């Protein structure tokens, strides 16, 4: 079983990976250079209040990019003794937004599957860290 600090550090690294991806692809979306999003049908833009990929790019940067950066800070610095909390919130929010997207558009494309996978990994890592934190706090309480 991994040490609590190692689990927290690995979760922080995964959060940084997600933040980097969101910021990188968000910038590409704003610049209209994201080849990955050419696979998504242009008709999708008629079902949302956007006329191009610029606004979703800004959302990707601000919500998912900066949100996961904050989650990494929580993981690396054990903020409020809950290093898992921000990562769990971000993973849950990503999963929720993907489910809403599926209902809204009525279809799923291959890149969306990767986002589901990233969300599940983030949620599983957060839950694992939560269990470790809880187990360690129970040990501390028993020894007092």
LINVEN-V966407 format. One record per pair of residues at least 12 apart in sequence whose ideal C-beta (glycine too) atoms are under 10 Angstrom apart, sorted by the first residue. I is the first residue (numbers start at 1). GAP is how many residues later the second one is. D is the distance in whole Angstrom. If there is no record, write none. Layout:
i:I gap:GAP d:D
i:I gap:GAP d:D
This chain:
i:1 gap:127 d:10
i:1 gap:131 d:8
i:1 gap:134 d:9
i:2 gap:126 d:8
i:2 gap:127 d:9
i:2 gap:130 d:8
i:3 gap:129 d:9
i:3 gap:133 d:10
i:4 gap:74 d:9
i:4 gap:79 d:9
i:4 gap:125 d:8
i:4 gap:128 d:5
i:4 gap:129 d:7
i:4 gap:131 d:9
i:4 gap:132 d:6
i:5 gap:71 d:10
i:5 gap:73 d:9
i:5 gap:78 d:9
i:5 gap:127 d:10
i:6 gap:126 d:10
i:7 gap:68 d:9
i:7 gap:76 d:9
i:7 gap:77 d:9
i:7 gap:118 d:8
i:7 gap:119 d:10
i:7 gap:121 d:6
i:7 gap:122 d:5
i:7 gap:123 d:10
i:7 gap:124 d:9
i:7 gap:125 d:6
i:7 gap:126 d:9
i:8 gap:66 d:9
i:8 gap:67 d:5
i:8 gap:68 d:7
i:8 gap:69 d:9
i:8 gap:70 d:6
i:8 gap:75 d:4
i:8 gap:76 d:8
i:8 gap:79 d:10
i:8 gap:117 d:10
i:8 gap:121 d:6
i:8 gap:124 d:8
i:8 gap:125 d:8
i:9 gap:63 d:10
i:9 gap:66 d:7
i:9 gap:67 d:7
i:9 gap:74 d:9
i:10 gap:65 d:8
i:10 gap:115 d:7
i:10 gap:118 d:9
i:10 gap:119 d:9
i:11 gap:60 d:8
i:11 gap:61 d:8
i:11 gap:63 d:9
i:11 gap:64 d:5
i:11 gap:65 d:9
i:11 gap:72 d:7
i:11 gap:73 d:7
i:11 gap:75 d:10
i:11 gap:76 d:5
i:11 gap:77 d:10
i:11 gap:110 d:10
i:11 gap:111 d:8
i:11 gap:114 d:5
i:11 gap:115 d:7
i:11 gap:117 d:8
i:11 gap:118 d:6
i:12 gap:56 d:10
i:12 gap:59 d:8
i:12 gap:60 d:5
i:12 gap:61 d:8
i:12 gap:62 d:8
i:12 gap:63 d:3
i:12 gap:64 d:4
i:12 gap:65 d:9
i:12 gap:66 d:10
i:12 gap:71 d:8
i:12 gap:75 d:8
i:12 gap:113 d:10
i:12 gap:117 d:10
i:13 gap:59 d:8
i:13 gap:62 d:8
i:13 gap:63 d:9
i:13 gap:112 d:10
i:14 gap:54 d:9
i:14 gap:57 d:9
i:14 gap:58 d:8
i:14 gap:61 d:8
i:14 gap:73 d:8
i:14 gap:77 d:10
i:14 gap:104 d:8
i:14 gap:107 d:7
i:14 gap:108 d:6
i:14 gap:111 d:6
i:14 gap:112 d:10
i:15 gap:52 d:9
i:15 gap:53 d:5
i:15 gap:54 d:7
i:15 gap:55 d:8
i:15 gap:56 d:4
i:15 gap:57 d:4
i:15 gap:58 d:9
i:15 gap:59 d:8
i:15 gap:60 d:6
i:15 gap:61 d:9
i:15 gap:71 d:8
i:15 gap:72 d:6
i:15 gap:75 d:7
i:15 gap:76 d:9
i:15 gap:107 d:7
i:15 gap:110 d:9
i:15 gap:111 d:10
i:16 gap:52 d:7
i:16 gap:53 d:7
i:16 gap:55 d:9
i:16 gap:56 d:5
i:16 gap:57 d:10
i:16 gap:59 d:9
i:16 gap:60 d:9
i:17 gap:51 d:8
i:17 gap:55 d:9
i:17 gap:101 d:9
i:17 gap:104 d:10
i:17 gap:105 d:10
i:18 gap:46 d:7
i:18 gap:47 d:8
i:18 gap:49 d:9
i:18 gap:50 d:4
i:18 gap:51 d:9
i:18 gap:53 d:8
i:18 gap:54 d:9
i:18 gap:69 d:9
i:18 gap:72 d:7
i:18 gap:73 d:9
i:18 gap:76 d:8
i:18 gap:97 d:10
i:18 gap:100 d:6
i:18 gap:101 d:9
i:18 gap:103 d:9
i:18 gap:104 d:7
i:19 gap:42 d:10
i:19 gap:45 d:7
i:19 gap:46 d:5
i:19 gap:47 d:7
i:19 gap:48 d:8
i:19 gap:49 d:4
i:19 gap:50 d:5
i:19 gap:51 d:9
i:19 gap:52 d:8
i:19 gap:53 d:6
i:19 gap:71 d:9
i:20 gap:45 d:8
i:20 gap:48 d:8
i:20 gap:49 d:9
i:20 gap:52 d:10
i:21 gap:39 d:9
i:21 gap:43 d:8
i:21 gap:44 d:8
i:21 gap:47 d:9
i:21 gap:93 d:10
i:21 gap:94 d:10
i:21 gap:97 d:8
i:22 gap:35 d:10
i:22 gap:37 d:9
i:22 gap:38 d:5
i:22 gap:39 d:6
i:22 gap:40 d:9
i:22 gap:41 d:8
i:22 gap:42 d:4
i:22 gap:43 d:4
i:22 gap:44 d:8
i:22 gap:45 d:8
i:22 gap:46 d:6
i:22 gap:47 d:9
i:22 gap:68 d:10
i:22 gap:72 d:9
i:22 gap:96 d:10
i:23 gap:34 d:10
i:23 gap:37 d:8
i:23 gap:38 d:5
i:23 gap:39 d:10
i:23 gap:41 d:8
i:23 gap:42 d:4
i:23 gap:43 d:8
i:23 gap:45 d:9
i:23 gap:46 d:8
i:24 gap:36 d:9
i:24 gap:37 d:9
i:24 gap:41 d:9
i:25 gap:12 d:8
i:25 gap:28 d:10
i:25 gap:31 d:10
i:25 gap:32 d:8
i:25 gap:35 d:6
i:25 gap:36 d:9
i:25 gap:39 d:9
i:25 gap:40 d:9
i:25 gap:86 d:10
i:26 gap:27 d:9
i:26 gap:28 d:10
i:26 gap:30 d:8
i:26 gap:31 d:4
i:26 gap:32 d:7
i:26 gap:33 d:8
i:26 gap:34 d:4
i:26 gap:35 d:4
i:26 gap:36 d:8
i:26 gap:37 d:9
i:26 gap:38 d:8
i:26 gap:39 d:6
i:27 gap:30 d:7
i:27 gap:31 d:10
i:27 gap:33 d:9
i:27 gap:34 d:7
i:27 gap:38 d:9
i:28 gap:25 d:9
i:28 gap:29 d:7
i:28 gap:32 d:9
i:29 gap:23 d:9
i:29 gap:24 d:4
i:29 gap:25 d:7
i:29 gap:26 d:9
i:29 gap:27 d:6
i:29 gap:28 d:3
i:29 gap:29 d:8
i:29 gap:30 d:9
i:29 gap:31 d:6
i:29 gap:32 d:9
i:30 gap:22 d:9
i:30 gap:23 d:8
i:30 gap:24 d:5
i:30 gap:25 d:9
i:30 gap:26 d:9
i:30 gap:27 d:4
i:30 gap:28 d:7
i:30 gap:30 d:9
i:30 gap:31 d:8
i:31 gap:22 d:9
i:31 gap:23 d:9
i:31 gap:26 d:8
i:32 gap:20 d:7
i:32 gap:21 d:6
i:32 gap:22 d:7
i:32 gap:25 d:9
i:33 gap:20 d:10
i:34 gap:19 d:7
i:34 gap:22 d:10
i:34 gap:23 d:8
i:34 gap:26 d:10
i:34 gap:77 d:10
i:36 gap:73 d:10
i:36 gap:74 d:10
i:36 gap:75 d:6
i:36 gap:78 d:9
i:37 gap:16 d:6
i:37 gap:19 d:8
i:37 gap:20 d:9
i:37 gap:72 d:10
i:37 gap:74 d:8
i:38 gap:15 d:10
i:39 gap:70 d:6
i:39 gap:71 d:7
i:39 gap:72 d:6
i:39 gap:73 d:10
i:40 gap:13 d:9
i:40 gap:16 d:10
i:40 gap:65 d:9
i:40 gap:67 d:10
i:40 gap:69 d:6
i:40 gap:71 d:8
i:40 gap:72 d:9
i:41 gap:64 d:8
i:41 gap:66 d:8
i:41 gap:68 d:8
i:43 gap:62 d:9
i:44 gap:12 d:10
i:44 gap:57 d:9
i:44 gap:60 d:9
i:44 gap:61 d:6
i:44 gap:62 d:10
i:44 gap:63 d:9
i:44 gap:65 d:9
i:47 gap:54 d:10
i:47 gap:57 d:6
i:47 gap:58 d:6
i:47 gap:59 d:9
i:48 gap:53 d:9
i:48 gap:56 d:7
i:48 gap:57 d:9
i:59 gap:38 d:9
i:63 gap:27 d:9
i:63 gap:30 d:8
i:63 gap:31 d:9
i:63 gap:34 d:9
i:64 gap:26 d:7
i:64 gap:29 d:8
i:64 gap:30 d:7
i:64 gap:33 d:9
i:64 gap:51 d:10
i:64 gap:54 d:10
i:67 gap:19 d:8
i:67 gap:20 d:10
i:67 gap:22 d:8
i:67 gap:23 d:5
i:67 gap:26 d:7
i:67 gap:27 d:9
i:68 gap:18 d:8
i:68 gap:19 d:8
i:68 gap:22 d:5
i:68 gap:23 d:9
i:68 gap:26 d:9
i:68 gap:50 d:10
i:68 gap:54 d:8
i:69 gap:17 d:10
i:69 gap:21 d:10
i:70 gap:16 d:6
i:70 gap:17 d:10
i:70 gap:19 d:9
i:70 gap:20 d:8
i:71 gap:12 d:9
i:71 gap:13 d:9
i:71 gap:14 d:8
i:71 gap:15 d:4
i:71 gap:16 d:4
i:71 gap:17 d:9
i:71 gap:18 d:8
i:71 gap:19 d:5
i:71 gap:20 d:9
i:71 gap:51 d:8
i:71 gap:55 d:9
i:72 gap:14 d:8
i:72 gap:15 d:8
i:72 gap:18 d:10
i:73 gap:13 d:8
i:74 gap:12 d:4
i:74 gap:13 d:7
i:74 gap:14 d:10
i:74 gap:15 d:9
i:74 gap:16 d:10
i:75 gap:12 d:6
i:75 gap:50 d:9
i:75 gap:51 d:9
i:75 gap:54 d:8
i:78 gap:55 d:9
i:81 gap:52 d:7
i:81 gap:56 d:8
i:82 gap:47 d:9
i:82 gap:48 d:8
i:82 gap:51 d:7
i:83 gap:43 d:9
i:83 gap:46 d:6
i:83 gap:47 d:9
i:83 gap:49 d:10
i:83 gap:50 d:7
i:84 gap:39 d:10
i:84 gap:41 d:8
i:84 gap:42 d:4
i:84 gap:43 d:7
i:84 gap:44 d:8
i:84 gap:45 d:4
i:84 gap:46 d:4
i:84 gap:47 d:9
i:84 gap:48 d:9
i:84 gap:49 d:7
i:84 gap:50 d:10
i:85 gap:41 d:8
i:85 gap:44 d:10
i:85 gap:45 d:8
i:85 gap:48 d:10
i:86 gap:40 d:9
i:87 gap:35 d:6
i:87 gap:36 d:8
i:87 gap:38 d:7
i:87 gap:39 d:4
i:87 gap:40 d:10
i:87 gap:42 d:8
i:87 gap:43 d:10
i:88 gap:34 d:8
i:88 gap:35 d:6
i:88 gap:37 d:9
i:88 gap:38 d:4
i:88 gap:39 d:7
i:88 gap:41 d:9
i:88 gap:42 d:7
i:89 gap:33 d:10
i:89 gap:37 d:9
i:90 gap:29 d:9
i:90 gap:32 d:7
i:90 gap:33 d:9
i:90 gap:36 d:9
i:91 gap:27 d:8
i:91 gap:28 d:5
i:91 gap:29 d:8
i:91 gap:30 d:8
i:91 gap:31 d:3
i:91 gap:32 d:4
i:91 gap:33 d:8
i:91 gap:34 d:8
i:91 gap:35 d:6
i:91 gap:36 d:9
i:92 gap:27 d:8
i:92 gap:30 d:9
i:92 gap:31 d:7
i:92 gap:34 d:9
i:93 gap:26 d:9
i:94 gap:21 d:7
i:94 gap:22 d:9
i:94 gap:24 d:7
i:94 gap:25 d:4
i:94 gap:26 d:10
i:94 gap:28 d:7
i:94 gap:29 d:9
i:95 gap:20 d:9
i:95 gap:21 d:7
i:95 gap:23 d:10
i:95 gap:24 d:4
i:95 gap:25 d:7
i:95 gap:27 d:9
i:95 gap:28 d:7
i:96 gap:23 d:9
i:97 gap:18 d:9
i:97 gap:22 d:9
i:98 gap:14 d:6
i:98 gap:15 d:10
i:98 gap:17 d:6
i:98 gap:18 d:6
i:98 gap:20 d:10
i:98 gap:21 d:7
i:99 gap:17 d:9
i:99 gap:20 d:10
i:101 gap:14 d:9
i:102 gap:14 d:9
